[in-house]
Amino acid sequence: MASVRFTNVQARPTAFLDVTSLTRDEFQQLVPPFEAAFHAHMAAWRLDGQPRTARRFTVYDNCPLPTPEDRLFFILVYLKTYALQVVQGRLFGMGQSKASHWIHVLLPALLAALRALGDAPARSLTALAHRHSAGVPPCAPDGTERRLVRPQDPPAQTAC
């Protein structure tokens, strides 16, 4: 089964940005904390969500996401496209159930990595106010979140 790999897209900056919303430099900065968070999770838990009791996590030869870059690429593509899990699995050479397992493991690892970098999204107004008072610039509002009030007279509408 053919699959998308990080190595297939990394040489095409525009395509890479299209599917991940990150530049290659931003992606490379995110890989080390993401991989550390992933291994911290996998030290205690198995891929299927059960507690780890015997062996430690190792990457097998037939692993669908063998490298840290492939794992980060997988979860970023999922977050950018929000494809059905069956489609995400097909893109990366696995079935729906395996894709679901990987998604549930990699999402918390990505959030932990973003927290380690100080780039995690604020989850409350107090946290957002604290970040704003700490000198972090506020996010620009999305045009879909506010109503555009159009002028009533035709010349003003043309200017708008």
C-alpha positions in Angstrom: 0.0 0.0 0.0 1.5 3.3 -1.1 1.7 6.0 1.5 2.7 9.6 2.1 6.0 10.2 3.9 7.7 13.2 5.3 10.6 12.6 2.9 8.3 12.8 -0.1 7.1 16.3 0.8 10.0 17.9 2.6 11.7 19.0 -0.6 8.6 20.9 -1.8 8.2 23.9 0.6 4.9 25.1 -0.8 3.3 21.6 -0.6 4.8 21.1 2.9 3.3 24.4 4.1 0.0 23.5 2.4 -0.4 20.2 4.3 1.1 21.1 7.7 0.7 24.9 8.0 4.3 25.0 9.1 7.5 26.0 7.3 10.3 23.5 7.3 12.2 25.6 9.9 9.2 25.7 12.2 8.7 22.0 11.8 12.3 21.2 12.6 12.1 23.3 15.8 9.0 21.3 16.9 10.5 17.8 16.3 12.8 17.5 19.4 10.1 18.5 22.0 7.5 16.5 20.2 9.7 13.4 20.1 10.5 13.8 23.8 6.8 14.1 24.7 6.0 11.1 22.5 8.7 8.9 24.2 7.6 10.0 27.7 4.0 8.9 26.9 5.1 5.6 25.3 7.2 4.8 28.4 4.0 4.4 30.4 1.4 3.5 27.8 1.1 1.2 24.8 -0.2 2.4 21.4 -3.6 0.8 22.1 -4.0 2.9 25.3 -3.3 0.2 27.8 -0.7 0.7 30.5 2.8 -0.6 29.6 3.7 -3.6 31.8 6.5 -5.5 30.1 8.6 -4.3 27.1 9.6 -0.7 26.4 8.6 1.0 23.2 10.7 0.3 20.2 10.2 1.2 16.5 9.7 -2.0 14.5 10.8 -2.5 10.9 7.1 -2.5 9.7 6.1 0.6 11.7 3.9 2.9 9.6 5.5 6.0 11.2 9.1 5.0 11.8 10.8 8.4 12.2 10.0 11.3 14.5 9.4 13.5 11.5 6.9 11.0 10.1 5.0 11.0 13.4 4.9 14.8 13.6 4.0 15.0 9.9 1.1 12.5 10.4 -0.5 14.5 13.2 0.0 17.9 11.6 -1.6 16.7 8.3 -4.5 15.3 10.4 -5.0 18.5 12.2 -4.8 20.6 9.0 -7.1 18.5 6.9 -9.3 16.7 9.6 -9.7 13.8 7.2 -11.7 10.8 8.2 -9.6 8.4 10.1 -10.0 5.8 7.4 -8.7 8.4 4.8 -5.8 9.4 7.1 -4.9 5.8 7.6 -4.9 5.2 3.8 -2.7 8.2 3.2 -0.1 6.9 5.6 -0.3 3.2 4.8 -2.4 1.8 7.7 -5.9 0.9 8.5 -8.5 3.0 10.3 -8.0 1.4 13.7 -4.2 1.9 13.6 -4.7 5.5 12.5 -7.1 6.1 15.4 -4.5 4.7 17.8 -1.7 6.9 16.4 -4.0 10.0 16.5 -4.9 9.4 20.2 -1.2 9.0 21.1 0.2 11.8 19.0 -2.3 14.6 19.8 -1.3 14.7 23.5 2.4 14.6 22.6 1.9 17.5 20.2 0.1 19.5 22.9 2.9 18.7 25.4 5.5 19.8 22.9 3.7 23.1 22.3 3.4 23.7 26.0 7.1 23.1 26.4 7.8 25.7 23.7 5.3 28.1 25.2 3.1 28.0 22.1 0.1 26.0 23.4 -3.2 27.6 22.9 -4.8 29.4 25.8 -7.8 27.4 27.2 -9.4 30.1 29.3 -9.8 33.8 29.3 -7.6 34.2 32.4 -4.8 32.2 30.7 -5.2 34.4 27.6 -5.1 37.6 29.7 -2.0 36.3 31.5 -0.2 35.7 28.2 -1.3 39.1 26.9 0.0 40.8 30.0 3.3 38.9 29.8 4.0 40.5 26.4 2.7 37.8 24.1 0.9 39.6 21.3 -2.8 38.7 21.0 -4.0 36.7 18.0 -5.6 38.5 15.2 -9.3 37.9 15.0 -10.6 35.8 12.2 -13.0 37.6 9.9 -15.6 34.8 10.4 -15.8 35.5 14.1 -17.3 39.0 13.8 -20.1 40.4 11.8 -19.1 42.9 9.1 -21.4 45.9 9.2 -21.7 47.2 5.7 -22.5 50.8 5.0 -26.0 51.5 3.7 -25.3 54.1 0.9 -23.9 52.8 -2.4 -20.7 55.1 -2.6 -19.7 54.0 0.9 -20.3 50.3 0.0 -18.1 50.7 -3.1 -15.3 52.2 -0.9 -15.7 49.4 1.7 
